[in-house]
Structure formats: structure tokens, C-alpha cells
Amino acid sequence: MKSIKRDYKQEYEDFQSSEEQKKKRAKRNKDRRKAEREGRVSRGDGNDIHHRADGSTVVEPASRNRGRREKSRLKGSTRKS
């Protein structure tokens, strides 16, 4: 299988640079900083802040948070790739 080189600059221009995504990223960073101040997480501890659908957050291992099978990633999703 031939691998295709990712164009990170194009990905940023298409998706990450939109105002909506900038605001979402800023909110995630703000929640992480708040959890660090509260002592719930620390830099390099291997934990992530999981953002629930209701807006609350919970600390969980990065492996669990990043390994979750979300509906948008499942086969048959109409989400653009």
C-alpha cells in the first residue's frame, strides 16, 4: 500500500484556521489550564481532559480518550474526510 504524504499546511488552511475551530481550540486549552490550576492534571502526566456532550469535563487517560470510537469515525459516516 502506497502512503500519501499529508499536506499539513493545506489542512490548516482548510480547517484549523477557521474562526469556529480557533474558538473551539481556545476553549479546550482554557479547560486544560483550569484543570491544571485545580490540580486535577499536570503537564506530562498522560491524562487528557475529556469534554462530554453536556459541556462538563472529566480527567481520563489519553489512551482511552483518543482511542474512543466516535460515530463520525465509523464506517458509513457521512462526515467529509
C-alpha positions as CSV (number, residue, x, y, z in Angstrom):
1,M,0.0,0.0,0.0
2,K,1.4,3.3,-1.0
3,S,1.2,6.1,1.5
4,I,0.3,9.6,0.6
5,K,2.2,12.4,2.2
6,R,-0.1,14.7,4.2
7,D,-0.2,18.4,3.3
8,Y,-0.4,19.9,6.8
9,K,-0.3,23.5,5.5
10,Q,-3.4,22.8,3.4
11,E,-5.2,21.1,6.2
12,Y,-4.6,24.1,8.4
13,E,-5.8,26.5,5.7
14,D,-8.9,24.4,5.1
15,F,-10.0,23.5,8.6
16,Q,-8.0,24.7,11.6
17,S,-7.7,28.3,10.6
18,S,-11.5,28.9,10.5
19,E,-12.8,31.2,13.3
20,E,-15.1,28.4,14.6
21,Q,-12.2,26.0,15.0
22,K,-10.0,28.7,16.6
23,K,-12.7,29.3,19.2
24,K,-13.1,25.6,19.9
25,R,-9.4,25.1,20.3
26,A,-9.2,28.1,22.7
27,K,-12.0,26.6,24.8
28,R,-10.2,23.3,25.0
29,N,-6.9,25.0,26.0
30,K,-8.8,27.1,28.6
31,D,-10.4,24.0,30.2
32,R,-7.0,22.2,30.3
33,R,-5.4,25.2,32.1
34,K,-8.2,25.4,34.6
35,A,-7.8,21.7,35.4
36,E,-4.1,22.2,35.9
37,R,-4.7,25.1,38.3
38,E,-7.2,22.9,40.2
39,G,-4.6,20.1,40.5
40,R,-6.7,17.6,38.5
41,V,-4.0,17.2,35.9
42,S,-0.4,18.1,35.4
43,R,1.9,18.5,32.4
44,G,3.2,15.2,31.2
45,D,1.0,13.0,33.4
46,G,-0.5,11.1,30.5
47,N,-4.0,12.3,31.2
48,D,-6.4,14.2,28.9
49,I,-9.5,16.3,29.6
50,H,-12.5,14.6,28.1
51,H,-15.2,17.0,27.1
52,R,-18.6,15.5,27.5
53,A,-21.6,16.3,25.3
54,D,-23.3,18.2,28.2
55,G,-20.3,20.6,28.4
56,S,-18.7,19.1,31.5
57,T,-15.2,17.8,31.7
58,V,-13.6,14.7,33.2
59,V,-9.9,13.6,33.5
60,E,-9.1,10.3,31.8
61,P,-6.0,8.6,30.4
62,A,-5.0,9.8,26.9
63,S,-5.2,6.2,25.6
64,R,-8.9,6.0,26.5
65,N,-9.8,9.5,25.3
66,R,-8.0,9.2,22.0
67,G,-9.0,5.6,21.4
68,R,-12.7,6.2,21.7
69,R,-14.7,5.1,18.6
70,E,-16.8,8.1,17.8
71,K,-19.7,7.9,15.4
72,S,-18.0,10.3,13.0
73,R,-15.2,7.8,12.6
74,L,-17.3,4.7,12.0
75,K,-17.8,3.1,8.6
76,G,-20.7,4.7,6.8
77,S,-20.3,8.1,8.3
78,T,-21.3,11.0,6.0
79,R,-18.6,13.2,7.5
80,K,-16.1,14.5,5.0
81,S,-12.6,13.1,5.3
